[in-house]
Amino acid sequence: MTIISTTTSATVPVIGWPKVTLPDREGTVLTGITVQYNEPDFLRVNKSVDAYLGVRYAEPPVGPLRFQDPKPYAYRGNYNATEDQDMCLQMMVLDYLPDLPGQPIEGRKMGEDCLFLSIYTPSPKPAVPSPVLVWIHGGGYLIGSGSARSYDGVPMVAMSDIIVVAVNYRLGVLGFLTTGDDVVPGNMGMKDQILALKWIQENIRAFGGDPESVTIAGQSAGGASVSLHMLSPLSEGLFHRTIMQSGNAICPFAWANLDTCIADTHEFAASLNCTTSNSQLMLDCLQDIDAHVLLHEQRYGSGYFAKPVIDGHFLPDNPIEMVKRHQFQKLPTLIGTTEDEGSNNAMYQFFPASLFSRPTLNISELRSILPRNLWFAKDPIEIAAVEQLYVDWSLADDASADQFDVLIRVGTDQTFTCPTEYLVRELERADVELYRYEMTHDPSWSLFGGIPKWMGAAHGEDIQYLFAWDLNPSYERVVGQTNEEKFMSVEFMRYWSNFVKSGNPNEPNGSVRYPEWPRYTLPGQEYKQLSLNMTNGRAMRASFCSFWLNHWTNLHYLAASPDDLYGDWQDHYERWRDIDMKDWTAEFEDYKTNRCPDDTT
């Protein structure tokens, strides 16, 4: 992301070269850039911002460090942080985008040596340490970069005087392959994020940041990552507030079982003629293969699909069970989804025609496509129940009537809204200070090159407002938001930065323009509708989420085969034996040792 340039008037000008001395690094000095940001109409700011780009936080994960846990970077003299470095090697899933109007290719190099972060700070450095927002990008654990233009932190820093840090982490097979043992325990991408958070704890004070006021935030797989860090014992103490946008640990795409990931690893290794009978020999073989060959095989060969894994170390157990037991850090949380999350998946299934016009589905076509759009409901009884709830039966007598919206609503509810419903209810029961939202505004310009006009508040559309794309002269996409949307974008940033500062998105003295964002409670269930007028709502998709969280669960067991039921019973028994009983025994021993007085008289 070369977001700053001195060669074109369309970009933010570089006006200085700030320097920061890192603590305990033998006097290592980082040199960044200072840019002048002037936006007089909506943000009404004219400030300078320091940017430190392409800052290493880990040794290059190459050679013998490929597929291994990250190692802290040992600085070797002064460091040039004036431009971004490689984004992590990844599948170019959206290869078609360069052909779309207003959608230039990033023009960025990719590589294995990619563990960098970008730091945006007020200039001059704050006299009082500033709160820190750490951004974890989305992209299904397969694509994306913290240094992408999409996440340029300059406007938010200029408006709010917080510090913004964006992080790269390993993706795809390079970030999540596992042999299920100590040879390749897996979750490398998540451990990259942890090492970055540790780097921030150790160094952010030198940039004017407060290591005791760190908020981690992310969207999609980034939001799921934030949620997994709330569950992981390895992440404790590294952050103090959380923001999860369109993704959390309960979403079905957020994680995978160890057995599934080991099977994926064996399939992947076998496709490259590496042995699968010995983990060390398999690793040696995979480390000798060119990284681009690995990437090509991931995309066109075995189709390795990367996810964090339940490894007993980073992720001790099934996130659903951990959340149910309230085994998470109880920190102030801002969490939400968009109204039409499912539009993206629906669009991909009819690509590329769906870029230019809204697809249609009659009832017969819907019935043929619906099963492959369900994560778990595979039995005919379960599929029929989903159909019964979502089909518009007032139109069903017309065999040609359009039922395409069913795909959007099912995709939105089962993948995003209702897993979020489960999580927020458990967070609230644990007395977490909680603020929920739903983005209901339909953008005038889609992030898919501005072309689809039917997708509504689709997955990812909140990013253009949070990072003020149309208020940033260094952002090169053709955005074209309306003036009303630009005012809304300012409020997005204000809500988020308020939360980063205090754990509450509301203005300290109230807001004249918008109603207060209520804290989510039970039974109130109030939430903010992120829209042009920022109204409040309550009980988001309550009936549909009751179906997925209650009725469908019961139906699933009724429809399950005896083998499936026995497998579920065995899983629950082993969890009770290996986890619940150990926890209970440890708590009981602690009670006997520390809470029972010696003198019982």
C-alpha positions in Angstrom: 0.0 0.0 0.0 2.0 3.0 -1.2 -0.8 5.2 0.0 1.5 8.3 0.2 3.2 9.8 -2.9 5.0 13.0 -3.7 4.5 12.6 -7.4 0.8 13.3 -7.8 -1.5 16.0 -6.4 -4.2 13.4 -5.8 -2.3 12.0 -2.9 -1.6 13.2 0.7 1.8 15.1 0.6 4.8 13.9 2.6 6.0 16.8 4.7 8.5 15.1 7.1 10.6 12.1 8.2 9.8 11.4 11.8 12.1 9.1 13.9 11.3 6.8 16.8 13.8 5.0 19.0 12.6 1.5 20.0 13.1 0.5 23.6 15.6 -2.2 24.5 16.6 -2.6 20.8 20.2 -1.3 21.2 19.1 2.1 20.1 17.3 1.1 16.9 15.8 4.1 15.2 12.7 3.8 12.9 12.3 6.4 10.2 8.8 7.0 8.9 6.9 9.7 7.0 4.8 12.6 8.1 1.8 13.5 5.9 -0.6 16.5 5.9 -4.2 15.6 5.9 -6.7 18.3 5.2 -10.5 17.6 4.9 -12.4 20.9 5.5 -16.0 19.8 4.6 -17.0 16.7 6.6 -14.2 15.8 9.1 -13.2 19.5 9.3 -9.6 18.7 10.2 -6.2 19.9 8.9 -3.6 17.8 10.7 -0.4 16.0 10.2 -0.1 12.3 10.8 3.0 10.2 11.1 3.1 6.8 9.3 5.5 4.0 9.9 5.1 1.5 7.1 6.4 -2.0 6.6 7.6 -2.4 10.2 8.9 -5.9 10.9 7.6 -7.6 14.0 8.8 -11.2 13.2 11.7 -12.9 11.5 10.9 -13.9 7.9 8.9 -17.1 8.1 10.9 -18.8 5.3 13.2 -21.8 5.0 13.2 -23.7 8.3 10.7 -21.2 9.7 8.0 -22.0 7.1 5.0 -23.7 8.8 6.6 -22.9 12.2 5.6 -20.5 15.0 6.8 -16.9 14.4 10.1 -15.7 16.0 10.5 -12.1 17.2 12.5 -9.9 14.9 16.0 -9.0 16.0 16.6 -5.5 14.7 20.0 -5.1 13.0 20.7 -1.3 13.0 18.3 1.5 12.1 15.2 0.7 10.1 13.5 2.4 7.1 9.8 2.5 7.6 8.8 4.8 4.8 7.0 2.4 2.5 5.1 -0.8 2.7 6.6 -4.2 2.1 5.2 -7.4 0.6 1.7 -8.6 1.5 1.5 -12.2 2.5 1.5 -14.8 -0.3 -2.1 -15.6 -1.2 -4.5 -16.8 -3.8 -5.7 -14.1 -6.0 -9.4 -15.1 -5.6 -10.6 -11.8 -7.2 -8.5 -11.9 -10.3 -11.4 -10.4 -12.3 -11.4 -7.2 -10.4 -8.8 -5.3 -12.5 -11.2 -5.4 -15.4 -13.9 -3.5 -13.5 -14.3 0.3 -13.7 -12.8 2.1 -10.7 -11.2 -1.1 -9.4 -7.4 -0.8 -10.0 -5.3 -3.8 -9.1 -3.3 -3.2 -5.9 0.0 -3.4 -7.8 1.5 -4.9 -4.7 4.1 -7.6 -4.5 3.4 -10.7 -2.5 5.8 -13.0 -0.7 6.5 -15.3 2.2 8.5 -12.6 3.9 5.5 -10.6 4.9 5.2 -10.2 8.7 5.0 -6.5 8.8 2.7 -3.9 10.4 1.8 -0.3 9.7 1.5 2.3 12.4 -0.4 5.6 12.1 0.1 8.2 14.9 -0.9 11.8 15.6 1.9 14.3 14.7 3.6 15.5 16.8 3.7 12.5 19.2 1.0 12.8 21.9 2.2 14.2 25.2 -0.3 11.8 26.9 -0.3 8.2 25.6 -3.1 7.6 23.1 -5.4 4.6 22.9 -4.5 2.1 20.2 -6.7 0.4 17.6 -5.2 -2.7 16.1 -6.8 -3.8 12.9 -6.9 -7.5 11.8 -7.9 -7.8 8.2 -10.5 -10.2 6.8 -10.4 -12.4 3.7 -11.4 -15.8 4.9 -7.8 -16.5 6.2 -6.9 -16.8 2.5 -6.5 -13.2 1.1 -6.0 -9.7 2.3 -3.3 -7.5 3.9 -3.2 -5.1 6.8 -1.4 -2.7 4.5 -4.1 -2.7 1.9 -5.3 0.7 0.7 -8.7 -0.2 2.2 -7.4 0.2 5.7 -5.4 3.4 5.5 -5.6 4.8 9.0 -4.7 8.5 8.2 -8.3 9.9 8.3 -9.3 8.2 11.5 -6.1 9.3 13.3 -6.5 12.8 12.0 -10.1 13.0 13.3 -9.7 11.2 16.7 -6.0 11.4 17.7 -5.9 7.7 18.5 -3.2 5.4 17.1 -4.0 2.8 14.4 -1.9 -0.3 13.8 -2.7 -2.7 10.9 -1.2 -6.2 10.8 -0.2 -8.7 8.2 -0.3 -12.4 9.1 0.3 -15.6 7.2 -2.6 -16.9 5.1 -3.8 -20.0 3.5 -1.8 -23.2 3.7 1.3 -21.2 4.9 -0.6 -19.9 7.8 -2.8 -22.8 8.9 -1.5 -26.2 7.7 -1.1 -28.6 10.6 0.1 -32.2 11.2 -1.7 -32.3 14.5 1.5 -32.8 16.5 4.5 -30.9 17.6 6.1 -30.9 14.1 3.5 -28.5 12.7 1.0 -27.7 15.5 -0.8 -25.2 13.2 -2.5 -21.8 13.8 0.7 -20.0 12.6 -1.4 -17.1 11.3 -3.1 -16.7 14.7 0.3 -16.8 16.4 1.6 -14.2 14.0 -1.2 -11.9 15.3 -0.2 -12.7 18.9 3.4 -11.8 18.2 2.3 -8.5 16.6 0.2 -7.8 19.8 3.2 -8.5 21.9 5.4 -6.2 19.8 2.8 -3.5 20.3 2.8 -4.0 24.0 6.6 -3.7 24.1 7.0 -0.8 21.6 3.9 1.3 21.2 4.8 3.7 24.0 7.7 4.9 21.8 5.1 6.0 19.2 2.9 7.8 21.8 0.6 4.9 22.3 -0.8 3.5 25.6 -0.1 -0.3 25.9 -2.7 -0.4 28.6 -5.5 0.8 26.3 -5.4 -1.5 23.2 -8.5 -2.4 21.2 -8.3 -5.2 18.7 -10.7 -5.0 15.8 -11.4 -6.9 12.6 -13.9 -7.7 9.9 -15.0 -11.1 8.6 -12.1 -13.5 9.3 -10.5 -10.5 11.2 -13.6 -10.3 13.4 -13.4 -14.1 13.9 -9.7 -13.7 14.8 -10.6 -11.1 17.4 -13.2 -13.5 18.9 -10.7 -16.4 19.0 -8.2 -14.2 20.8 -10.9 -13.6 23.5 -10.9 -17.4 23.9 -7.2 -18.1 23.7 -5.1 -18.3 26.9 -2.1 -17.3 24.7 -3.7 -13.9 24.1 -4.6 -12.9 27.6 -3.5 -9.4 28.7 -2.5 -8.2 25.2 -5.7 -6.1 24.6 -8.4 -4.4 26.6 -11.4 -4.0 24.3 -12.7 -5.8 21.2 -14.5 -5.0 18.0 -16.0 -7.7 15.8 -17.4 -6.8 12.4 -19.3 -9.5 10.4 -17.4 -12.4 12.0 -16.8 -14.1 15.3 -15.8 -17.5 16.7 -19.4 -18.9 16.5 -19.6 -18.2 12.8 -19.3 -21.5 10.9 -16.3 -20.3 8.8 -14.3 -19.2 11.9 -12.5 -22.5 12.8 -12.2 -26.2 12.1 -11.8 -29.5 13.9 -8.3 -30.9 14.2 -9.1 -34.1 12.4 -10.5 -32.2 9.4 -7.4 -30.1 9.2 -5.0 -33.1 9.5 -6.9 -34.8 6.6 -6.6 -31.6 4.5 -2.8 -31.5 5.3 -2.4 -35.1 4.2 -4.3 -34.5 1.0 -2.3 -31.4 0.2 1.1 -33.1 0.9 0.2 -36.2 -1.1 -0.7 -34.0 -4.1 2.9 -32.7 -4.0 4.4 -36.1 -3.6 5.4 -35.6 0.0 5.0 -38.5 2.4 2.1 -38.4 4.9 3.3 -41.3 7.1 6.0 -39.2 9.0 5.3 -35.7 10.0 8.9 -34.5 10.1 9.6 -36.0 6.6 6.4 -34.4 5.4 7.5 -31.0 6.8 11.0 -31.3 5.3 9.5 -32.0 1.9 7.0 -29.1 2.0 9.7 -26.7 3.2 11.8 -27.6 0.1 9.0 -26.7 -2.4 8.8 -23.3 -3.9 6.2 -21.2 -2.1 4.5 -20.3 -5.4 4.1 -24.0 -6.2 2.4 -24.5 -2.8 0.1 -21.6 -3.6 -0.8 -22.9 -7.0 -1.6 -26.3 -5.5 -3.7 -24.8 -2.8 -5.8 -23.0 -5.4 -5.9 -25.4 -8.3 -5.1 -28.8 -6.8 -6.3 -30.2 -3.5 -8.1 -27.0 -2.6 -6.7 -26.7 0.9 -9.1 -24.4 2.8 -7.3 -22.6 5.7 -8.9 -22.2 9.1 -7.7 -21.9 12.7 -7.8 -25.3 14.4 -8.7 -26.6 17.8 -5.2 -27.4 18.8 -5.4 -27.5 22.7 -2.9 -24.7 22.8 -4.0 -21.6 21.0 -7.6 -22.8 20.9 -8.2 -25.2 23.8 -11.7 -26.4 22.8 -14.7 -26.0 20.6 -15.5 -22.2 20.7 -19.2 -22.9 21.1 -18.5 -24.9 24.2 -16.0 -22.3 25.5 -18.5 -19.5 25.1 -21.2 -21.6 26.7 -18.9 -22.0 29.8 -17.9 -18.3 29.6 -14.3 -19.1 29.1 -13.4 -15.8 27.5 -11.9 -12.6 28.4 -14.7 -10.4 29.7 -13.9 -7.1 28.0 -16.0 -4.2 26.6 -17.2 -5.3 23.1 -18.6 -3.7 20.0 -20.0 -6.2 17.7 -22.3 -6.4 14.6 -23.2 -7.5 11.1 -24.6 -6.0 7.9 -28.2 -6.5 6.9 -27.4 -8.4 3.6 -24.3 -10.4 4.5 -25.5 -13.3 2.4 -25.5 -11.2 -0.9 -21.8 -12.0 -1.5 -22.2 -15.7 -1.5 -25.3 -15.4 -3.6 -23.5 -13.2 -6.1 -20.6 -15.6 -6.4 -22.9 -18.5 -7.4 -24.1 -16.6 -10.4 -20.9 -14.8 -11.3 -20.1 -13.0 -13.6 -23.6 -12.2 -14.7 -24.6 -11.2 -11.2 -22.2 -8.3 -11.3 -24.5 -6.6 -13.7 -28.0 -7.7 -12.8 -29.7 -9.3 -9.9 -30.2 -13.1 -10.4 -33.6 -14.7 -10.2 -34.6 -18.1 -8.9 -38.0 -19.8 -9.2 -39.1 -22.3 -6.6 -37.8 -25.3 -8.4 -34.4 -23.7 -8.9 -34.3 -22.7 -5.3 -34.9 -26.2 -4.1 -32.1 -27.5 -6.2 -29.6 -24.9 -5.0 -30.6 -24.5 -1.3 -28.9 -27.7 0.1 -25.4 -26.5 -1.0 -26.1 -23.2 0.7 -26.5 -24.7 4.1 -23.6 -25.2 6.4 -25.1 -28.0 8.5 -28.7 -28.7 7.5 -28.3 -31.7 5.2 -31.1 -34.1 6.1 -34.3 -33.6 3.9 -36.3 -32.9 7.1 -33.9 -30.1 8.0 -33.8 -28.7 4.5 -37.6 -28.7 4.4 -37.8 -26.8 7.7 -35.5 -24.1 6.3 -37.6 -23.9 3.2 -40.8 -23.6 5.2 -39.4 -20.7 7.2 -37.8 -18.7 4.4 -39.8 -19.2 1.2 -42.4 -16.6 0.4 -45.4 -18.8 0.2 -47.6 -16.0 -1.0 -45.7 -16.4 -4.3 -45.1 -20.1 -4.3 -48.2 -20.9 -6.4 -46.5 -19.0 -9.3 -43.9 -21.4 -10.5 -41.9 -18.6 -12.1 -42.0 -16.2 -9.1 -38.6 -15.0 -7.9 -37.4 -16.6 -4.6 -33.8 -15.3 -4.9 -34.0 -13.3 -1.7 -34.2 -16.7 0.2 -30.5 -17.3 -0.5 -29.6 -13.9 0.8 -31.6 -14.2 4.0 -30.5 -17.8 4.7 -26.9 -16.9 4.1 -27.1 -13.8 6.3 -28.9 -15.5 9.2 -27.1 -18.9 9.5 -23.6 -17.6 8.8 -23.5 -14.2 10.5 -26.6 -12.7 12.3 -27.6 -15.8 14.4 -24.1 -16.9 15.4 -23.7 -13.3 16.6 -27.0 -13.6 18.4 -25.6 -16.6 20.3 -22.4 -14.9 21.2 -23.9 -11.6 22.4 -26.4 -13.4 24.6 -23.6 -15.3 26.3 -21.4 -12.1 26.6 -24.4 -10.3 28.2 -25.0 -13.1 30.6 -21.3 -12.8 31.6 -21.9 -9.0 32.3 -19.7 -7.8 29.4 -20.3 -4.2 28.5 -21.7 -4.8 25.0 -22.8 -2.6 22.0 -24.4 -4.3 19.0 -25.1 -3.0 15.6 -26.6 -3.8 12.2 -25.5 -1.8 9.2 -28.8 -1.3 7.3 -27.7 1.4 4.8 -27.5 0.3 1.1 -24.3 1.9 -0.3 -24.6 4.0 -3.4 -21.3 2.5 -4.5 -20.4 -1.2 -4.1 -16.9 -2.3 -3.1 -17.2 -4.7 -6.1 -16.0 -2.0 -8.4 -19.2 -0.1 -7.9 -21.1 -2.3 -10.3 -23.7 -4.5 -8.5 -26.6 -2.3 -7.5 -28.8 -5.0 -6.0 -26.6 -6.4 -3.2 -27.6 -3.9 -0.5 -25.7 -3.7 2.8 -23.5 -6.7 1.8 -20.6 -8.3 3.5 -17.7 -5.9 3.7 -19.6 -2.7 2.7 -19.0 -1.2 6.2 -15.3 -0.9 5.5 -15.7 2.0 3.0 -17.3 4.1 5.7 -15.2 3.1 8.7 -12.0 4.0 6.8 -13.5 7.0 5.0 -12.6 6.0 1.5 -14.2 9.0 -0.1 -12.6 11.4 2.3 -9.1 10.2 1.6 -7.3 11.8 -1.4 -4.7 9.0 -1.3 -7.4 6.3 -2.0 -7.4 5.6 -5.7 -10.7 3.8 -6.2 -13.6 5.6 -7.7 -16.0 5.7 -4.8 -18.5 8.5 -5.3 -20.4 8.5 -2.0 -23.1 11.0 -1.5 -22.7 13.9 0.9 -25.1 12.1 3.3 -22.9 9.0 3.2 -19.8 11.1 3.9 -21.5 12.5 7.0 -22.4 8.9 8.0 -18.8 7.8 7.4 -17.7 10.5 9.9 -20.1 9.1 12.4 -18.8 5.5 11.9 -15.3 6.7 12.7 -16.6 8.7 15.7 -18.4 5.7 17.2 -15.4 3.4 16.7 -12.8 5.9 18.0 -15.0 6.7 21.0 -15.2 3.0 21.8 -11.4 2.7 21.4 -10.9 5.6 23.9 -13.5 4.6 26.5 -15.2 1.3 25.8 -18.4 3.3 24.9 -19.2 4.4 21.4 -21.3 7.4 22.5 -19.9 11.0 22.7 -19.0 11.8 26.3 -21.5 14.7 26.4 -24.1 13.1 24.1 -24.7 13.7 20.4 -26.9 16.4 19.0 -27.2 14.7 15.6 -27.9 11.1 16.5 -29.7 9.1 19.2 -27.5 7.4 21.9 -26.2 4.0 21.1 -27.8 1.8 23.8 -25.9 -0.9 25.6 -27.1 -4.4 24.6 -29.0 -6.1 27.4 -31.4 -8.9 28.0 -34.3 -8.7 27.7 -33.9 -5.3 26.0 -31.9 -6.5 23.0 -31.4 -2.9 21.7 -28.9 -2.2 19.0 -27.7 0.6 16.7 -28.8 0.6 13.0 -25.9 2.0 11.2 -27.6 4.2 8.6 -28.0 7.8 7.5 -30.1 8.6 10.6 -28.5 6.1 13.0 -31.8 5.0 14.6 -32.0 2.2 17.2 -33.7 -1.2 16.8 -34.4 -4.2 19.1 -34.5 -8.0 18.8 -32.6 -8.3 15.6 -34.0 -11.2 13.4 -35.3 -12.7 16.7 -37.7 -15.3 15.2 -35.3 -16.5 12.6 -32.4 -16.8 15.1 -34.7 -18.7 17.4 -35.1 -21.2 14.6 -31.3 -21.6 14.1 -30.4 -21.6 17.7 -33.2 -23.6 19.2 -35.6 -25.4 16.8 -33.0 -26.4 14.2 -30.7 -27.8 16.9 -33.5 -30.1 18.2 -34.5 -31.0 14.6 -30.9 -31.9 13.8 -30.8 -34.4 16.6 -34.2 -35.9 15.6 -33.0 -36.3 12.0 -29.5 -37.6 12.9 -28.5 -41.2 12.3 -27.6 -43.4 15.3 -23.9 -43.2 14.3 -24.0 -39.4 14.3 -25.8 -39.4 17.7 -23.2 -41.8 19.1 -20.4 -39.6 17.8 -22.0 -36.5 19.4 -22.5 -38.3 22.7 -18.8 -39.5 22.6 -17.7 -35.9 22.0 -19.7 -34.6 24.9 -18.5 -37.4 27.2 -14.9 -36.8 26.3 -15.3 -33.1 26.9 -16.9 -33.7 30.3 -14.1 -36.2 31.2 -11.1 -34.3 29.9 -12.1 -30.6 30.4 -15.2 -30.1 32.6 -14.1 -32.5 35.3 -10.5 -31.2 35.3 -11.8 -27.6 35.7 -14.2 -28.6 38.4 -11.5 -30.6 40.3 -9.1 -27.7 40.0 -11.7 -25.2 41.3 -12.6 -27.6 44.2 -9.0 -28.0 45.2 -8.5 -24.2 45.1 -11.7 -23.8 47.3 -10.4 -26.3 49.8 -7.0 -24.8 50.0 -7.8 -21.1 49.9 -11.3 -20.6 51.1 -11.9 -23.1 53.9 -10.7 -21.6 57.2 -8.4 -23.8 59.3 -10.4 -23.0 62.4 -13.8 -24.5 61.8 -15.1 -23.5 65.2 
